[in-house]
Amino acid sequence: NAGVTQTPKFQVLKTGQSMTLQCAQDMNHNSMYWYRQDPGMGLRLIYYSASEGTTDKGEVPNGYNVSRLNKREFSLRLESAAPSQTSVYFCASSARTVTNEKLFFGSGTQLSVL
Amino acid sequence: AQSVSQHNHHVILSEAASLELGCNYSYGGTVNLFWYVQYPGQHLQLLLKYFSGDPLVKGIKGFEAEFIKSKFSFNLRKPSVQWSDTAEYFCAVKITGAAGNKLTFGGGTRVLVKP
């Protein structure tokens, strides 16, 4: 049971470079999320996708774009990376957004922007 | 690698009852500890965190947690729950000083408070 798979696990970028973080889940979940985790600040929601074909901004969407490619995959793109985007990124999924459904997390991607 | 265990998967209780959710982790070094909550239809929110100092930490909405290093535990408590505390609760651990800032989450505990 793979659950939620994120790639890459580690990445170092130079300011201005672009990259895409990949996330896939094999649990047939409708909803997927991207969070970032920064020291002393806990998790903050970047974007989420309640269902295939829809995406919505979270608390801190600036500088990011997302694509819900299909039900399984939800990618996060940094078009022009900035040092402020140095963080650990977590993808998560859940069966539904409305009810009290369990969140499943990926193992995280540690991103450093120099 | 460190792991985080939340022993209760589901908890059902009545309003005004006391709540305690267990969290144990398996790392012998220095850690930062967190409790997150996800209310129905919402994203995760930080309830409280422990970095250093007083091992009894107070968070939002009347929650508190106690870090007991000898027991590798960080249990969450609330003396008197309300219906609005119905949610899923996640414990998380971060190793301090290690490369990276990754959080390791427990499996979550779903809490249902009956009115």
Interface residues (C-beta under 8 A of the other chain):
Chain A: F10 Y33 Y35 Q37 D38 P39 G40 G42 L43 L45 Y48 G58 S87 V88 F90 T97 V98 T99 N100 K102 L103 F105 S107 G108 Q110
Chain B: F34 Y36 Q38 P40 G41 H43 L44 L46 K49 F51 T86 A87 E88 F90 G100 N101 K102 L103 F105 G108 R110 L112
